[in-house]
Amino acid sequence: MEHSLLQRYRRDRRRLIDFILSAGLAAEVRPPPGAASLSDVDLDVVSADYVLERAKSGGVLDLSEASRRYHEESELPVMISSQSRSLFFLISDPEFSGPPPQHIPPLVGTNVSYSQKSCSAEQPEQLFGGECGNSRNVDGVGQTTATFNSHQPLNDACISFGLPTLSTGLSDDDLREAAYEVLLATVLFSGGHVYFYEDKQKEKKPRFLVGLRSKRERVKAHTQSVDWHSEILDIIRVQMEISESLDACIKQGLMRFHSRSTLEHIDVPQIILELLRNIYKSDFVNEKIYTQWQKRQANILEELLHGSLDIVAKDECETLKLSIAKLRNTTEGNFRMDLNERANILETIGKFVSRLSCVPGRFGLPGETCYWTSGYHFNVKLYEKLLFSVFDILEDSQMVEELEEFFSIFRLTWSVLGITQKIHEALYGWVLLRQYIGTGETMLLKSAILQIQKTLSRDEGDRNEEAYMNSLICWNGANEGNRNLSLVHSVLSSIKVWCDSQLQDYHLHFRQNPENFETLVSLATALGLHFTGSFGDSKFGMDISKRAMASELLQGFVESSITAECRRILDFLDSKSKLEGKYHLAVLADDLKSIAEREFSTFTPILCQWYPEAGTISSVLLHKIYGKHLMPFLESVSDLSESVRSVLPAADTLERCLTHMLYSSCGENNPSAFIKELNPYKIGVICRPLLLQWVNAQHDSSLKWTERAILIEDWEPLSSQQRLAASVVEVFRIIEENVDQFFNFNIPMDIIHLRSLLIGIFQSLDTYLLRLVSKLVDKKHLYPNVPALTRYKEALNPFMKKKSVEYTVLEGKIINQLDGLTASKLCVRLNTLHYIREQVDTLEESIKKSWKQIHPVMDQFPGVIIEGSETWTESIDELFTIFDEIRRTSFDASNMICDFIGTRVIFWDMRDTFLFSLYRENVENARLDVVIQQLDSILNHICDLVIETLRDQVILSVCQASMEGFLWILLDGGPSRAFSEVDISMVQEDLNMLKELFIASGDGLPHAVVQKEAKLTQQILDVYELKTQTIIEMLMSASEHISVESDPRKQEKRLATDADTLLRILCHKKDREASKFLKRHYHLPKSSDYFETPVKESVSKSPFISDILKRSSSLQLTEKGQRSFRTMKQKFQEVASEMKYSPW
């Protein structure tokens, strides 16, 4: 660039302020003291903000105030904008600070060393090892050698098409003003016609001029002629930033020249020379502007005439150089010349210009002059400035509405500047591309591509015209070999180089705007095919198809862009790894997966239009890049350490993502050719023994924690809402943590891993259940000893010595166990077992769902289709049947505890108030009222503890035990209990009261259930109400048939009419006839002979008959009782036989 960025900003700032001041937008412009005119004011020290405020308001613009505001603003921090559109605040002088940094700032809190070397300049083999450095030839897949610096921002040199430099140092402003002068001259000498479209009804005005014109028209009216102040020319003037004063001078000089000229054709030197002759110092507002203008014209003459000196004599060349030097030196202020001397100098130059104007062109084209070839570099730069004027000056991403009118006027300059249709299309496409680079407007890119396609598709025209265009040589240093190209080819080559630079790192340049990617790929492909055909530099030769050429080009883009993106990731990998707290290989895998997904979703569908294997190449390349870094790590893996847990899942996920891309890209084609080149990571094979080792270790740890949890369990509820044991929550927490860790590994697994996991869970829960059940006591220890059978007899002598009942005390171990098996603790156990069943169901569903997301272990490169997946699913379903055993054990334990709770409450907790006190000695004075109150309190307590699902089951257990206890009193109540007919009616009332307690007015157990449980008790009460003779007859009948009855071990319940029950009813019946019968036939002792003092924790030693009739907790005979019952049957049969043949 000829000027620094800061100098360009200052120049544009001066131009803008000068334009605003000369446009008359302010009501009045007051110069500062000591300034005769605006030309004496230094616009660099004028506040632009103040000028814009005054122009907007239309008030007085005081330049003294503008200067004061400028100095105040200069004390504030300077803000400049970089290409990345970030703001930088500098405390130093920006003139010496240089441009803002172009590289990405380092992350906060990390020390990052950043290299400005191009990412894409790194060869791909540096990323994935030397094995990929060799050229590959699998279905056209090769190694690219193209490189480009994707970190450096593009400047003007990056897209320059290599025109020769201007020897006189003309600035962009000089070229722009010269282009405007040439444009006006060609319009004038073409007849003054401007090609308007008369059929348009509305007046067309650019959007950016609406506000300016409205104010200008209110201040002053147009005073110039209609021909020179037509609408289009005025818009062009504003677009080219030409002030009205300079415009007036140029038009006045050209009119003078045109009025006395007889030339049929004009050229640029003639235009410049005539402007020097016809524009005077007095035409300018001040001498400074005039001298600057004259110096520019002298430089232009020197630039144009210097290339034609070889056709004149040497002494004439020296004279010409001296004359131009004198003309230019007058502007430096070191000497002044009078008008005659100036006229002589112009006359000398004019003779030389006239002679050159008469020299015929080299190619015989219409209107050709020698300046077409000798000064083509200057002519092209002038036409470039004209083309840049089509962009809205206030909105540079948009083009003016009068574009067609602009081009109709620009076409008038073609014969002067040596422009052809093809040159115009190439230059216009190049200008559009330059503007797109500066603005990012997609519409400009599409327009540029349209122009370039026109250039590429245009057939070769006239041979002379082609020869002329080929003679316009540009040095294209960006092209391979630094070759000299023709103007059009150089323009296209510079565009190709820019396109290649963008596409060689398309992940960087199109990350935010992927919509332009397809457009640029089509352009790069067209240019690549054009230059491949033109120069034959393809490694495949000239006979290869266009698709193969495009494949070669796009393959290079894919590999270069992915390589560059990976290099950027590697540059910041360590800092990002520290920031995220993850192992660097895991971060790398995640980033490469993001690249793959973006590549596959955004870029591959577009690239596949020209290169179907683009997705395949990218997936293979990414696989090799990561494999180079991963393989050394895998060789050192020995256990599931934290780094291994982080890296292996990320690596497996990346490999599967790349596999999916590979198979999807190949479609119906066989991808085996590409897979053979890859070295699979084999994550599953590496993880198989490590994961199994981890699972087994977790099992051992879980068992220890399970045993510890149940060992310290006190079986108290966690809270009123969580009425279960804390230990079971801890056990399932451990199990769930193991399961979560197992599946969070997110690595390939085998069915053996799942089997090992389920076995470990089963062992933990089975151990817990066994320990829970082992704490229970056999409920036979809860039943009191069966008292001796006696016959009712009132004591005649209260002082008579009575026999006492002997008791057997329970073992201390049993007593201690019973103390820990209270009803509340048993309810907590029940809730815990129910919780286990629920959690097992939930756990099973969770594991099945998680297992569906697991990928199986693959020994080779992971594919998309898994063979034998159905058989694998069936085997998995069989594994989960292991939980059925846990459910069965839990249900059995629940039933056992429920049965134990009822027996515990009635036969242990209420033994004194219920079994040993109810109906003792006297029925009327020992009724059920006290028992009902205590039992109701216990039931309420149980309902508060047990969960609602189990409530009815527990209450039913208590109900069954209550009826069993009631039967024990009626049949095994001992010598202290005897019932008369009056007593039985009171007992019936108590039974009804007990049933109502469990029914609870419909809120308790169902009525039918309670009636069913009380059925036997009711039947026995009905037998009590019968006459003694009837009962004896029933006993005799039952005794006769006792031999044909089934084995008592197979009897589930006692019957009200069997011999044993009838005998016991007679023993407890307060009746002389019954007592006499029992004495005569069974020799039972009198009840008055016994003194019964029950001890709670004892078991009495019963006499022989008691041992015969002793029963178990379910009113079934024990094994010992069953053996004795055979003896009892013989006794019953003997009594029945004796009574049959003799009266009792």
DRENVEX-889361 format. One record per residue (C-alpha): residue in three letters; x, y, z. Coordinates in steps of 0.1 Angstrom, whole numbers, plus 5000, padded with zeros to 4 digits. Example, Ala and Ser with C-alpha at 12.3 -4.5 7.8 and 13.67 -1.06 7.14 Angstrom:
REM DRENVEX-889361
ALA512349555078;SER513749895071;
This chain:
REM DRENVEX-889361
MET500050005000;GLU501350354991;HIS500050525022;SER499550395057;LEU496050325069;LEU496150635092;GLN497150865064;ARG494250735043;TYR491850805071;ARG493151155074;ARG492851215037;ASP489351095036;ARG488451305066;ARG489751615049;ARG487851535017;LEU484651485036;ILE484851805056;ASP485852005024;PHE482851855006;ILE480451955035;LEU481752305036;SER481552354999;ALA478052204996;GLY476552495015;LEU474752285041;ALA475352525069;ALA473652865069;GLU477053045073;VAL480652945075;ARG482753175097;PRO486453135091;PRO488853185121;PRO490653515127;GLY493553565102;ALA492153335075;ALA491153515043;SER489253215029;LEU488552845036;SER491752755017;ASP493752905045;VAL492152675071;ASP493852355082;LEU491152095080;ASP493151845100;VAL492452035132;VAL488752085126;SER486251865147;ALA484351645123;ASP481651585149;TYR481051965152;VAL480952015114;LEU478351735111;GLU476251875139;ARG476152225123;ALA475352075088;LYS472551875103;SER471052165121;GLY471652415093;GLY473052675117;VAL476252885117;LEU479452685114;ASP482252865134;LEU485652715124;SER487252865156;GLU484852665177;ALA485452355155;SER489152385161;ARG488652425199;ARG486452115199;TYR489051915180;HIS491751995206;GLU489351895234;GLU488551565217;SER492251485211;GLU492751455249;LEU490351155250;PRO491550805242;VAL491850735205;MET489550475190;ILE490350295158;SER488649995141;SER490449685130;GLN489349445103;SER487749215129;ARG485649515139;SER486949525174;LEU487849855192;PHE491249935205;PHE492050215229;LEU495550355226;ILE497250585250;SER500150635226;ASP500250845195;PRO498450625168;GLU500750775141;PHE503750585157;SER501750295171;GLY501050135137;PRO498049935129;PRO496149725155;PRO497349365161;GLN495949115136;HIS496248795156;ILE493748665181;PRO494348785217;PRO495448515242;LEU492848375266;VAL492548535300;GLY494548375327;THR496648165304;ASN500148195290;VAL499748135252;SER502548165228;TYR500948255194;SER502748225162;GLN501648425132;LYS502848155108;SER500148025086;CYS498147725098;SER497747595063;ALA501447635057;GLU501947335079;GLN502047015058;PRO499346765067;GLU501946495075;GLN503046705105;LEU499646655120;PHE499046285113;GLY502546145109;GLY504946065081;GLU502945775068;CYS500446025052;GLY503146225036;ASN503445995006;SER501146054977;ARG497945834978;ASN496145714948;VAL492945554961;ASP490045664940;GLY491645994933;VAL492646084969;GLY496046254969;GLN498046474991;THR497846854986;THR500847074984;ALA499047414983;THR499647645012;PHE498347985022;ASN498648205052;SER495148205066;HIS495948405097;GLN497148715079;PRO494348955068;LEU494249025031;ASN495449365020;ASP495449524986;ALA498549334975;CYS496849004980;ILE494349074952;SER496449304930;PHE496749184894;GLY500249324889;LEU499949644868;PRO503249824864;THR503750084892;LEU503350454885;SER506850614883;THR505550954893;GLY503950854926;LEU500450964917;SER498050914946;ASP494550754945;ASP493051114947;ASP495151214917;LEU493950924897;ARG490350974907;GLU490351344897;ALA492151264865;ALA489550994857;TYR486751244862;GLU488551494838;VAL488851224811;LEU485251124816;LEU483951484811;ALA486151534781;THR484951224764;VAL481351314771;LEU481951664757;PHE483751544725;SER481151274719;GLY478551544714;GLY477551614750;HIS475051344749;VAL474151144780;TYR472250834774;PHE469050884794;TYR466150634794;GLU463250864784;ASP460650604790;LYS461150614827;GLN458350824842;LYS459850884877;GLU462951084884;LYS465650864897;LYS467650984926;PRO470150794947;ARG469050744983;PHE472150904997;LEU471551234977;VAL467951294988;GLY468851485020;LEU471751675004;ARG469651794974;SER466751904996;LYS469052135015;ARG471052254985;GLU467952344966;ARG466752554994;VAL470052744995;LYS470852814959;ALA469552724925;HIS471352554897;THR473152824875;GLN475052594851;SER473852484818;VAL471552184815;ASP473951984793;TRP476751994820;HIS474651964850;SER472451674840;GLU471351444868;ILE473651154860;LEU476851354857;ASP476051524890;ILE475651194907;ILE478951074892;ARG480651384905;VAL479351324940;GLN480250954938;MET483851034927;GLU484051294955;ILE484751594932;SER484051924947;GLU481752174928;SER484552424926;LEU486952184909;ASP484152054887;ALA483452404875;CYS487052464867;ILE487352144847;LYS484152204828;GLN485152564820;GLY488552454807;LEU487152174786;MET484552404771;ARG487252644761;PHE489252364745;HIS486152224727;SER485152564713;ARG488352604693;SER489352234688;THR489152064654;LEU490251724666;GLU488251424656;HIS489751204683;ILE491351294716;ASP493651114740;VAL494551154776;PRO497751364771;GLN495851604748;ILE493051634775;ILE495651714802;LEU497651954780;GLU494552144770;LEU493352174806;LEU496752324815;ARG496252574787;ASN492652664794;ILE492452664832;TYR494052954850;LYS495053034885;SER492153264888;ASP489752984882;PHE490652824916;VAL489652954950;ASN493252984961;GLU496752944948;LYS497452634969;ILE494752424952;TYR495952544918;THR499552454924;GLN498452104936;TRP496352064905;GLN499052174881;LYS501651944897;ARG499251654893;GLN498751734856;ALA502551754851;ASN503051414867;ILE500351264845;LEU502051394814;GLU505351254825;GLU503750914833;LEU502150894799;LEU504851034777;HIS507650844795;GLY506550524779;SER506750674744;LEU510150824744;ASP511650534724;ILE509950664692;VAL511551014692;ALA515151144691;LYS517251154722;ASP517651534723;GLU513851574720;CYS513451344749;GLU515751554770;THR513851874760;LEU510551714769;LYS511751594803;LEU513151944810;SER509952114801;ILE507851884822;ALA510251934851;LYS509952314848;LEU506252294848;ARG506252074879;ASN508852274897;THR506852594895;THR504552434920;GLU507252374945;GLY507652754952;ASN511352764944;PHE510952984914;ARG508153144894;MET507653184856;ASP505853444837;LEU502953354813;ASN505053364782;GLU507553114796;ARG504752894807;ALA503152914773;ASN506452814756;ILE506752514778;LEU503252404770;GLU503952464734;THR506952234735;ILE505051964752;GLY502152014728;LYS504251944698;PHE505551624713;VAL501951524722;SER500651594687;ARG503351394671;LEU502651094693;SER498851134687;CYS499551084650;VAL501550764655;PRO499250474644;GLY498350194667;ARG500249864666;PHE497149644661;GLY495049844637;LEU492049864660;PRO489450144655;GLY490550464675;GLU493750294686;THR496550524697;CYS500050454709;TYR498950534744;TRP496850224745;THR499950014749;SER502550264762;GLY500350394790;TYR497950104795;HIS498750074832;PHE497750434838;ASN494550394816;VAL493450084835;LYS493950264868;LEU491750554856;TYR489050314844;GLU489250134878;LYS488450464895;LEU485450514873;LEU484150164881;PHE484550214919;SER482250514916;VAL479250284911;PHE479250204949;ASP477150424970;ILE479450664988;LEU477450655020;GLU476550285019;ASP479550115002;SER477849775002;GLN475249894978;MET475350004942;VAL473650314928;GLU470350274912;GLU471550454880;LEU474050174872;GLU473050134836;GLU473350504830;PHE476750504846;PHE478050234823;SER476650404792;ILE478750714801;PHE481850504811;ARG481650334776;LEU482450674761;THR485950654776;TRP486850314760;SER488250464729;VAL490450704749;LEU491650454775;GLY491850144753;ILE489149944770;THR487449654753;GLN484349464763;LYS486349174778;ILE488649404797;HIS485649594811;GLU484049264823;ALA487249144839;LEU487949474856;TYR484349524867;GLY484349174882;TRP487649244900;VAL486249574913;LEU483049404926;LEU485249144943;ARG487349414960;GLN484249574973;TYR482949244986;ILE486149185005;GLY485749525021;THR482049505030;GLY481149135031;GLU477949195011;THR476848874994;MET475149054966;LEU478549194955;LEU480148854954;LYS477348714933;SER477649004909;ALA481348964907;ILE481048594899;LEU478548684872;GLN480948924855;ILE483848674858;GLN481748404843;LYS480948634814;THR484648694810;LEU485448314810;SER482648224787;ARG483348504761;ASP484648364729;GLU487748504714;GLY486848794692;ASP488848974666;ARG492348844663;ASN493849194664;GLU491849264696;GLU493148944712;ALA496649034702;TYR496149384717;MET494849244750;ASN497748994752;SER500249274748;LEU499049434780;ILE501449254803;CYS501149234841;TRP503549074865;ASN501548844886;GLY503748754916;ALA500948564934;ASN500748314905;GLU502948004905;GLY506248074888;ASN505748454890;ARG504848454853;ASN503948754832;LEU500348744821;SER498148944799;LEU495849194817;VAL492748984816;HIS494548664826;SER496348854854;VAL493048984867;LEU491548634866;SER494648494881;SER494548734910;ILE490948644916;LYS491848284915;VAL494548334940;TRP492148504964;CYS489548234960;ASP492147974966;SER493348154997;GLN489748165010;LEU488947805002;GLN492247665014;ASP490947765049;TYR487247775044;HIS486647665080;LEU488048005090;HIS486648225064;PHE483148075061;ARG482447975097;GLN480148275101;ASN478848315065;PRO478547965050;GLU476048085025;ASN478848235003;PHE480747915003;GLU478947754974;THR479248064953;LEU482948084958;VAL483447714952;SER481747744918;LEU483948044910;ALA487247874921;THR486347564902;ALA485647764870;LEU488847954873;GLY490847644882;LEU489547464851;HIS490247774830;PHE493947804841;THR494547434840;GLY493447424804;SER495347744796;PHE498747644810;GLY498547264814;ASP500047264848;SER497846984861;LYS499746674872;PHE497246464853;GLY498046624819;MET495846784794;ASP493746474785;ILE492046444819;SER488346514822;LYS487046834838;ARG485546644867;ALA488946494875;MET490446844874;ALA487846984897;SER488346684921;GLU492046754922;LEU491447114930;LEU488747064956;GLN490646774973;GLY493447024979;PHE490947274994;VAL489547005018;GLU492846875030;SER494347225033;SER491447375052;ILE491047085076;THR494847085082;ALA494747465089;GLU491747425113;CYS493447145131;ARG496647345135;ARG494747625151;ILE493147385175;LEU496547245184;ASP497947595190;PHE495447655217;LEU494947305229;ASP496947325261;SER495347655273;LYS491947525264;SER492547205283;LYS493547395314;LEU490647625311;GLU488047345308;GLY489847115332;LYS489946825308;TYR492746605294;HIS494046755262;LEU493346455240;ALA489746465251;VAL489446835242;LEU491146755209;ALA488646475201;ASP485746705209;ASP487146985187;LEU487846745158;LYS484346615162;SER482946965159;ILE485047015128;ALA483746685113;GLU480146785121;ARG480547125106;GLU482246985076;PHE479646715070;SER476546945076;THR477747265059;PHE480647215035;THR480446855023;PRO477046875006;ILE478347164985;LEU481747014977;CYS480146684967;GLN478446864938;TRP481846874921;TYR483846624942;PRO481646334955;GLU484546194977;ALA484946514997;GLY483246375028;THR485346065026;ILE488546255023;SER487746475053;SER486746185075;VAL489845985066;LEU492046285072;LEU490546375106;HIS490846005116;LYS494546005108;ILE495246335125;TYR493746225158;GLY495245875155;LYS498746025154;HIS498146185189;LEU496045905203;MET498145595196;PRO501045675220;PHE498545735247;LEU496745405241;GLU500045215244;SER500445335280;VAL496845255292;SER496845005321;ASP493745095341;LEU490745325341;SER492545635354;GLU490945975352;SER492746065320;VAL491745725304;ARG488045785314;SER488246125297;VAL490046035266;LEU488645695255;PRO484945795254;ALA485846105234;ALA488045905210;ASP485345645205;THR482745905199;LEU484946075173;GLU485745755155;ARG482045665153;CYS481246015140;LEU483945985113;THR482745635105;HIS479245755100;MET480546035077;LEU482645785058;TYR479745545051;SER477245825044;SER479645985019;CYS480345665001;GLY476645584997;GLU476245274976;ASN479945254969;ASN482145024989;PRO484245215015;SER486644935021;ALA489345094999;PHE489445385024;ILE489045175055;LYS492144975046;GLU494245285049;LEU493045355084;ASN494445215116;PRO491345165139;TYR491645295174;LYS490144965189;ILE488845145219;GLY486544865228;VAL489244595227;ILE491444805250;CYS488644875274;ARG487244525277;PRO489644395304;LEU489944725321;LEU486244775325;LEU485744415338;GLN488444475363;TRP486744795374;VAL483344635378;ASN484744355399;ALA486544595422;GLN483344795426;HIS481444475435;ASP483844405463;SER483644755476;SER479744755474;LEU479444435494;LYS481644575522;TRP479544895523;THR476244695522;GLU477344475551;ARG478444775571;ALA475144965564;ILE472944685576;LEU475244615606;ILE474644965620;GLU471044985610;ASP468645055639;TRP465445015618;GLU464145355627;PRO462345545600;LEU464245825582;SER461446075586;SER457646085588;GLN457646095550;GLN460345835544;ARG459345555567;LEU462045315557;ALA465545215568;ALA468445445561;SER470645155552;VAL468545055521;VAL468845415508;GLU472545395512;VAL472745065495;PHE470845185465;ARG472845505464;ILE475945295461;ILE474345075434;GLU473145375414;GLU476545545416;ASN478145235403;VAL475645205375;ASP476045575366;GLN479745545365;PHE479545235345;PHE477445395317;ASN479045735320;PHE482245575307;ASN480545595273;ILE482845345258;PRO482145025239;MET481044735261;ASP480444365258;ILE477644155273;ILE480044015298;HIS480344365313;LEU476644385318;ARG476444035333;SER479144125358;LEU477344455367;LEU474044275373;ILE475743995393;GLY477244255415;ILE473944425421;PHE472244095428;GLN474944005454;SER474544335472;LEU470744315474;ASP470743945482;THR473243995510;TYR471044275523;LEU467844065522;LEU469543765539;ARG470843985567;LEU467444135571;VAL465643805573;SER468343645596;LYS467443895623;LEU463943755626;VAL462843495653;ASP460743185647;LYS457243295658;LYS456742965677;HIS458743135705;LEU455943395709;TYR453243145718;PRO452643065755;ASN452742705767;VAL449542515764;PRO448042475799;ALA447042125812;LEU443542005804;THR441341995834;ARG437641945842;TYR435642215858;LYS435242185896;GLU434742465921;ALA437042465951;LEU435242365984;ASN438242436006;PRO439942765998;PHE442942666020;MET443442336002;LYS446942305988;LYS447042335950;LYS449342225924;SER451342495906;VAL452142495869;GLU455742465860;TYR457142715833;THR460242695811;VAL462043025806;LEU463143135771;GLU466843165763;GLY468343515767;LYS469443525731;ILE465843485720;ILE464743745745;ASN467243995731;GLN466243925695;LEU462543985704;ASP463444305721;GLY464744435687;LEU461744315668;THR459144565680;ALA456144635658;SER457444975647;LYS460844825637;LEU459044545619;CYS456944795600;VAL460144975589;ARG461444645576;LEU458244595556;ASN458544945541;THR462144875533;LEU461244555515;HIS458644725495;TYR461145005486;ILE463544735474;ARG460944595450;GLU460144935436;GLN463745035432;VAL464644705415;ASP461944775389;THR463245125384;LEU466845015383;GLU466044745357;GLU464344985334;SER467145235338;ILE469844985330;LYS467944855300;LYS467445205287;SER471145295292;TRP472344975276;LYS470445055244;GLN472745355240;ILE475945145245;HIS477945045214;PRO479244695213;VAL482944615213;MET484344595177;ASP487744435170;GLN488044625137;PHE487144965124;PRO483645035138;GLY480944995112;VAL477345115110;ILE475644775109;ILE476044535138;GLU475544165130;GLY473743945154;SER472144235172;GLU468844045177;THR470543755194;TRP472443995215;THR469144155227;GLU467743815236;SER470743735257;ILE470444065275;ASP466843995284;GLU467843665299;LEU470443845321;PHE467744055338;THR465843755351;ILE468343765379;PHE466244035395;ASP463243795397;GLU465043615425;ILE465443945444;ARG461744005440;ARG460743655452;THR463043675482;SER461644015491;PHE457943895488;ASP458643595510;ALA460343815536;SER457444055535;ASN454943775541;MET457043635569;ILE457243975586;CYS453544055582;ASP452743715598;PHE455243785626;ILE453844135633;GLY450344005641;THR451543725663;ARG454043955680;VAL451344205689;ILE448743955703;PHE450843675717;TRP453743885730;ASP452944255734;MET449344195747;ARG450043855764;ASP449143985799;THR446144195789;PHE444743965764;LEU445843595769;PHE446343595806;SER443643835818;LEU440643805795;TYR437843605811;ARG440143485839;GLU438243355869;ASN435043545860;VAL433843645825;GLU431743935837;ASN434644105855;ALA437244035828;ARG435544155795;LEU437244275763;ASP436844655769;VAL440444705782;VAL441844485754;ILE440044675727;GLN441445015738;GLN445044885738;LEU444644705705;ASP443145015689;SER446145215700;ILE448544965686;LEU446644955653;ASN446745335650;HIS450445325656;ILE450945065629;CYS448945255604;ASP451145565610;LEU454245365604;VAL453545125575;ILE453045265540;GLU449545265526;THR450244985502;LEU451044745530;ARG448544875556;ASP445744625549;GLN448144335548;VAL449544415582;ILE446144485598;LEU444844155585;SER447843985602;VAL446844145635;CYS443244045629;GLN444143685623;ALA446343675654;SER443443835674;MET441043555664;GLU443743305670;GLY444243455705;PHE440543445711;LEU440443075702;TRP443443015725;ILE441343155754;LEU438242955745;LEU440142625740;ASP443442655758;GLY442542905785;GLY443742675813;PRO442142585847;SER441242945854;ARG438742975826;ALA435242815825;PHE432242925806;SER428542895814;GLU425642955790;VAL425443315804;ASP429143365799;ILE428943255763;SER426543535754;MET428943795768;VAL431743635749;GLN429643655718;GLU429244025724;ASP432944065728;LEU433643885696;ASN431344115677;MET433144415693;LEU436444275681;LYS435144235646;GLU433844585645;LEU437244715656;PHE438844575624;ILE436044675602;ALA436245035616;SER432945145600;GLY434145065565;ASP437545235569;GLY439344915579;LEU439344575565;PRO436444455543;HIS433544305563;ALA433643975544;VAL437343935552;VAL436843995589;GLN433843755589;LYS435943485572;GLU438743525598;ALA436143505627;LYS434343205613;LEU435942935633;THR435643135665;GLN431943185658;GLN431542815652;ILE433142725685;LEU430942975703;ASP427942805687;VAL429142465700;TYR429542615735;GLU425842715734;LEU424742345728;LYS423642115755;THR426441915772;GLN424741585761;THR424841705725;ILE428441795727;ILE429341455742;GLU427441275714;MET429341485689;LEU432541395706;MET431641025705;SER430741045668;ALA434041225660;SER435940965680;GLU434440685660;HIS435540835627;ILE438940955638;SER440640665622;VAL439440755587;GLU440441125589;SER443441255571;ASP446741295586;PRO446741595610;ARG449941715595;LYS448041785563;GLN445241975581;GLU445542345576;LYS443042455603;ARG441242325633;LEU437642225629;ALA434942305654;THR433541955653;ASP436741745655;ALA437441535686;ASP440241755699;THR438142075698;LEU435041915713;LEU437141765742;ARG438642115749;ILE435142265749;LEU433942015775;CYS437142095796;HIS436142465797;LYS432442425800;LYS431142515834;ASP428842215838;ARG428741915862;GLU427641675835;ALA430741765814;SER432941735844;LYS431541405854;PHE432041275818;LEU435641395817;LYS436441245851;ARG434940905842;HIS436340855807;TYR439441075805;HIS440441095842;LEU441241465839;PRO442141645872;LYS439941915887;SER440542275878;SER440442365914;ASP443542155921;TYR445742395901;PHE447042725909;GLU448042915877;THR450543205879;PRO451643295843;VAL455143415836;LYS455543615804;GLU458843475793;SER458443115802;VAL457242785787;SER455542535811;LYS456242175812;SER452942015805;PRO451741675817;PHE451341385793;ILE447941485780;SER449041845775;ASP451941715755;ILE449541515733;LEU447341805726;LYS449942085723;ARG449742275690;SER451742515669;SER451142885662;SER448742815634;LEU446742575657;GLN448342285638;LEU450042005658;THR453842015662;GLU455841715651;LYS455941585687;GLY452241655690;GLN451541475658;ARG453341165671;SER451441185704;PHE448141235685;ARG448340885673;THR448240775710;MET445441015715;LYS443440865687;GLN443740525703;LYS442540685736;PHE439540835718;GLN438640505702;GLU438840325735;VAL436540575752;ALA434140565723;SER434040185724;GLU433540185762;MET430740435760;LYS429040245732;TYR428539935753;SER428040095787;PRO426440415800;TRP428940695809;
